[in-house]
Amino acid sequence: MKVRAVAAAAILVLGGGSLLYVHHRDELRPLPVFATVPTTVPATDVRRSGRARICQVHFALPEPFDGRGIDGHLWVGPDPDGGVALWLPGMNASPCRARLTHLSVARATAFADAVERSQPVPAGTYNCPADDGAAVDVYLTYAGQDRAEVIEVPLGGCGWIGAPGRDDREAWDVWDALRPMPKGFALGS
């Protein structure tokens, strides 16, 4: 009888430890990076430097990015109810204009799914094409959540998606989910 009581106590203790471990892991799951959704298009202007023409975007996030996670994993929640894409021109863009577009539920969901399917960038040395800074910052919105989940999508260079403090991920499916580019938005040359 004592052996059964000891065995039952051991199972209870080990089982409880497993439950605590699972609970602990849930607390450490990756969280998205949050920011306030932009409501206006940032101002742009052209600066001349000698013979060069440089497009400048005057843009600062309405509130600092925040978010905590483990291992820098890039993450967004499933089932957004929409979103906003802020298209930022590169320094060689002509015309030098930013754009703000709204994402339907279907496009926002396709984008979130593509982010979740994206693969980590393999370790190695890369020779990336020129990058003039053109990018799309995507803000996914969710019912009952006052801030948006943010992903940065470069439109040049190696084009790996990311968020501040997070690992870069491959962007192939993510670009497809954002198409088409808004009319009047120009990539640099």
C-alpha positions as CSV (number, residue, x, y, z in Angstrom):
1,M,0.0,0.0,0.0
2,K,2.9,2.4,0.8
3,V,4.4,1.7,-2.6
4,R,1.2,2.8,-4.4
5,A,1.0,6.0,-2.3
6,V,4.6,6.9,-3.1
7,A,4.1,6.1,-6.8
8,A,0.9,8.1,-6.9
9,A,2.7,11.0,-5.2
10,A,5.6,10.8,-7.6
11,I,3.2,10.8,-10.6
12,L,1.3,13.8,-9.2
13,V,4.6,15.7,-8.6
14,L,6.0,14.9,-12.0
15,G,2.7,15.7,-13.7
16,G,2.4,19.0,-11.9
17,G,5.9,19.9,-12.9
18,S,5.0,19.2,-16.5
19,L,2.0,21.4,-16.2
20,L,4.1,24.2,-14.8
21,Y,6.6,23.7,-17.6
22,V,3.9,23.9,-20.3
23,H,2.5,27.0,-18.6
24,H,6.0,28.6,-18.4
25,R,6.5,27.9,-22.1
26,D,3.2,29.5,-23.0
27,E,4.3,32.7,-21.2
28,L,7.5,32.8,-23.3
29,R,5.8,32.4,-26.7
30,P,6.8,35.0,-29.2
31,L,4.8,38.2,-29.2
32,P,4.4,40.6,-32.1
33,V,5.9,44.0,-32.3
34,F,3.2,46.7,-31.8
35,A,2.8,50.3,-33.0
36,T,0.0,52.8,-33.4
37,V,-1.6,52.6,-36.9
38,P,-0.6,55.6,-39.1
39,T,-3.6,57.6,-40.3
40,T,-1.8,60.1,-42.6
41,V,0.8,59.9,-45.3
42,P,4.2,61.1,-44.2
43,A,5.6,64.2,-45.9
44,T,8.3,63.8,-48.5
45,D,10.7,66.2,-50.2
46,V,13.6,66.2,-52.6
47,R,17.0,67.3,-51.5
48,R,19.7,68.0,-54.0
49,S,23.3,67.1,-53.3
50,G,25.5,68.3,-56.1
51,R,23.9,66.7,-59.2
52,A,22.2,64.0,-57.2
53,R,18.5,64.1,-56.4
54,I,17.5,62.4,-53.1
55,C,14.0,61.6,-52.0
56,Q,13.5,62.0,-48.3
57,V,10.6,60.7,-46.2
58,H,9.9,62.5,-43.0
59,F,8.5,59.6,-41.0
60,A,8.7,58.6,-37.4
61,L,6.5,56.0,-35.8
62,P,3.6,57.5,-33.8
63,E,4.8,55.6,-30.8
64,P,7.9,53.5,-30.3
65,F,7.9,49.9,-31.4
66,D,7.6,47.5,-28.5
67,G,7.2,43.8,-28.1
68,R,8.9,41.0,-26.3
69,G,9.5,37.5,-27.5
70,I,12.0,34.7,-27.4
71,D,14.8,34.1,-29.8
72,G,13.9,37.1,-32.0
73,H,11.2,35.1,-33.8
74,L,9.1,37.1,-36.2
75,W,5.5,36.7,-35.3
76,V,2.0,38.0,-36.1
77,G,-1.3,36.8,-34.8
78,P,-3.8,34.9,-37.0
79,D,-7.1,36.3,-38.3
80,P,-6.5,40.1,-38.6
81,D,-9.6,42.2,-39.3
82,G,-7.7,44.4,-41.7
83,G,-4.7,46.6,-41.8
84,V,-2.8,49.5,-43.3
85,A,0.3,49.4,-45.6
86,L,2.5,52.4,-45.5
87,W,4.5,52.5,-48.8
88,L,7.8,54.4,-48.3
89,P,9.7,55.5,-51.4
90,G,13.4,54.9,-51.8
91,M,15.9,57.7,-52.0
92,N,15.9,57.5,-55.9
93,A,12.1,57.4,-56.3
94,S,10.5,59.7,-58.8
95,P,7.9,60.8,-58.0
96,C,9.0,61.2,-54.4
97,R,5.7,60.2,-52.7
98,A,4.7,57.9,-49.9
99,R,1.3,56.0,-50.1
100,L,-1.1,54.7,-47.5
101,T,-3.4,51.8,-48.5
102,H,-5.9,49.8,-46.5
103,L,-5.9,46.0,-46.4
104,S,-9.1,44.1,-46.6
105,V,-9.6,41.2,-44.2
106,A,-8.7,38.8,-47.0
107,R,-5.5,40.6,-47.9
108,A,-4.5,41.1,-44.3
109,T,-5.1,37.4,-43.6
110,A,-3.1,36.4,-46.6
111,F,-0.3,38.6,-45.5
112,A,-0.3,37.2,-41.9
113,D,-0.4,33.7,-43.2
114,A,2.6,34.4,-45.5
115,V,4.5,35.9,-42.6
116,E,3.9,32.7,-40.5
117,R,5.0,30.5,-43.4
118,S,8.1,32.5,-44.1
119,Q,11.4,30.7,-43.5
120,P,14.4,32.0,-41.5
121,V,17.2,33.3,-43.6
122,P,19.8,30.6,-43.8
123,A,23.2,31.4,-42.2
124,G,25.8,32.4,-44.8
125,T,27.3,35.3,-46.7
126,Y,25.0,37.1,-49.2
127,N,25.7,39.4,-52.1
128,C,22.5,41.5,-52.1
129,P,21.4,43.9,-54.9
130,A,21.4,47.6,-54.3
131,D,18.9,48.9,-51.8
132,D,17.7,52.5,-51.9
133,G,15.4,52.1,-48.8
134,A,12.0,51.6,-50.5
135,A,9.8,49.6,-48.1
136,V,6.3,48.8,-47.0
137,D,5.5,48.9,-43.3
138,V,2.4,46.7,-42.7
139,Y,0.2,47.3,-39.7
140,L,-2.2,44.4,-39.0
141,T,-5.3,45.3,-36.9
142,Y,-7.3,42.9,-34.7
143,A,-10.7,43.2,-33.1
144,G,-10.4,44.3,-29.5
145,Q,-6.7,45.4,-29.8
146,D,-5.9,49.1,-29.8
147,R,-2.4,48.8,-31.4
148,A,-1.4,47.1,-34.6
149,E,1.1,44.3,-35.2
150,V,4.0,45.5,-37.5
151,I,6.1,43.9,-40.1
152,E,8.7,45.7,-42.2
153,V,9.0,44.6,-45.9
154,P,11.9,46.1,-47.8
155,L,11.4,46.4,-51.6
156,G,15.1,46.2,-52.5
157,G,18.3,44.6,-51.4
158,C,17.9,41.1,-50.3
159,G,14.3,42.0,-49.3
160,W,14.1,40.0,-46.1
161,I,11.1,40.9,-43.9
162,G,11.5,41.7,-40.3
163,A,10.5,43.8,-37.3
164,P,12.7,45.7,-34.9
165,G,14.6,43.3,-32.7
166,R,13.5,40.2,-34.7
167,D,15.2,37.8,-37.0
168,D,14.9,38.4,-40.7
169,R,12.8,36.0,-42.7
170,E,12.5,35.2,-46.5
171,A,9.8,37.3,-48.1
172,W,8.7,35.6,-51.3
173,D,5.1,34.8,-50.4
174,V,4.8,38.1,-48.4
175,W,5.5,40.2,-51.5
176,D,2.7,38.4,-53.4
177,A,0.2,39.1,-50.6
178,L,0.9,42.8,-50.8
179,R,0.5,43.2,-54.6
180,P,-0.4,45.3,-56.5
181,M,1.7,48.4,-55.6
182,P,-0.5,51.5,-55.3
183,K,-0.8,53.7,-58.4
184,G,1.7,56.5,-58.4
185,F,4.2,54.7,-56.1
186,A,7.6,54.5,-57.7
187,L,10.6,52.4,-56.9
188,G,14.0,54.0,-57.4
189,S,16.3,53.1,-60.2
